[in-house]
């Protein structure tokens, strides 16, 4: 299979409750996994069944809780800390 068309998001490590290291909620982790898979905010909204505005709020919350301001850095921290794999 051509990996460039594989849009399977990375598996969130913690399915329930906040993670103690970052206080990320399950929805935050799911959104971070989708960001890591290269999904746009519109695609994440479609996948999660919510509005693009809600996705923007979740992504901002992830940035704040991880202490970053970029998608790339948030994804790198997510992998490094074992939040997503």
FENSULUR-V473698 format. One record per backbone hydrogen bond with DSSP energy under -0.5 kcal/mol. CO is the residue of the C=O (numbers start at 1). NH is the residue of the N-H. E is the energy in kcal/mol with one decimal. If there is no record, write none. Layout:
BEGIN
co=CO nh=NH e=E
co=CO nh=NH e=E
END
This chain:
BEGIN
co=1 nh=3 e=-0.6
co=2 nh=5 e=-1.4
co=3 nh=6 e=-0.8
co=5 nh=7 e=-0.8
co=7 nh=9 e=-0.6
co=11 nh=85 e=-1.3
co=13 nh=15 e=-0.6
co=19 nh=22 e=-0.7
co=19 nh=23 e=-3.1
co=24 nh=19 e=-1.4
co=25 nh=29 e=-2.4
co=26 nh=30 e=-2.5
co=27 nh=31 e=-2.4
co=28 nh=32 e=-2.6
co=29 nh=33 e=-2.4
co=30 nh=34 e=-1.9
co=31 nh=35 e=-2.5
co=32 nh=36 e=-2.5
co=33 nh=10 e=-0.9
co=33 nh=37 e=-1.3
co=34 nh=39 e=-2.3
co=35 nh=38 e=-1.8
co=40 nh=44 e=-2.6
co=41 nh=45 e=-2.6
co=42 nh=46 e=-2.1
co=43 nh=47 e=-2.5
co=44 nh=48 e=-2.9
co=45 nh=49 e=-1.5
co=45 nh=50 e=-2.1
co=51 nh=55 e=-1.8
co=52 nh=56 e=-2.5
co=53 nh=57 e=-1.9
co=54 nh=58 e=-2.2
co=55 nh=59 e=-3.0
co=56 nh=60 e=-2.4
co=57 nh=61 e=-2.2
co=58 nh=62 e=-2.4
co=59 nh=63 e=-2.6
co=60 nh=64 e=-2.6
co=61 nh=65 e=-2.7
co=62 nh=66 e=-2.2
co=63 nh=67 e=-1.3
co=63 nh=68 e=-2.6
co=70 nh=74 e=-2.2
co=71 nh=75 e=-2.5
co=72 nh=76 e=-2.5
co=73 nh=77 e=-2.6
co=74 nh=78 e=-2.4
co=75 nh=79 e=-2.4
co=76 nh=80 e=-2.7
co=77 nh=81 e=-2.7
co=78 nh=83 e=-2.0
co=78 nh=84 e=-1.5
co=79 nh=82 e=-1.0
co=83 nh=13 e=-2.7
co=83 nh=14 e=-0.5
END
